[in-house]
Amino acid sequence: MAVEGSAPGKVILFGEHSVVYRGPAIVLAIDRRARVVAEERSDDRIYIDALNLGFSGYFVGDAYHPEQGEAWRGKRLAALNVAARRTMERLGVESGLNLKVRSRIPIAVGLGSSAAISVATVAAIGALLGGNLSKDEICALAYEGEKVIHGTPSGADNNISTYGGILRYERGVGFERFEVERIPPFVIGNSRRKRSTKMMVGNVRALRERNPVTVDGIIDAMGRLSQEGLAALLGSDLPLLGDLMNINHGLLAALGVSSPELDLMVHASRRAGALGAKLTGAGGGGCIIALAETPRLKQVESAIRRARGTPLRVNVSYEGVKTRSVG
Ligand code: PMV
């Protein structure tokens, strides 16, 4: 018997960086999913096959034994090991597991691949071992895994992967989920340059320490943009949404988190007719997100390709985590 869990990736539409301090972030689930197939083993190993990401190996307790790929990958895979073990503890089951990870979410570019894999893993194990885990429980167990690699992440990534849809997240306030009809697809432009969220957040913190008044002014403006952006999204006001995305990109660039590659893709998208384009996530590499009317989508994708990025057309996905039996 094997069970497949799947969960969506995400893209941040507004509020990256400012959300670390105050104000909301608006996060969208995308129709690119991570899939994890779980089955029981007769020994006590947690065996992880992530061969389409280039690695595989197994955990005995907390110790990672690589089979393919470098040993340091174990640091990232530790999230799955911890999420898997916490899930079994919660269910009161002791078992070894084979976890086959097949994700269509590019890794380390801000699209929420690690949280989606953790959420899919917990859900697959829950269904495999007969536990009736609620979405809240799946989300919380996946967060246990995320903490191992990211310290104390906001929780936005595991929430969006669990519930799907549109999420407003604000520190100290929590999460609110929205659904909107008729949002056109977005085009993501992937620079394929991996970056560290921790380093980019640290750079902004240092800039703020040197320039508190100016940087706080930018952070406040970003918080307002996020709020107005959500209203524009809910009201399907695409021209306004585009303007707000463009302004937000300028402010993120002012905080020093853009890069020549990201700027190139942003400007190429706008020239090709996008209503708005901005970097998304931590910046310094990773991705941009562009909004365009449907007849312009192809031009925007070509422009991103000419700017040496990889375009990815995505729809907002209202389908959160789910499982199915695979024999
Ligand atoms: O690129 P990502 O998905 O890691 O997004 C980071 C978002 C930040 O606001 C920069 C950091 C955070 O923890 O909110």
Residues whose N, C-alpha, C, O or C-beta is under 5 A from the ligand:
A	BS01	PMV	G15 E16 H17 V19 V20 G110 S154 T197 T280 G281 A282
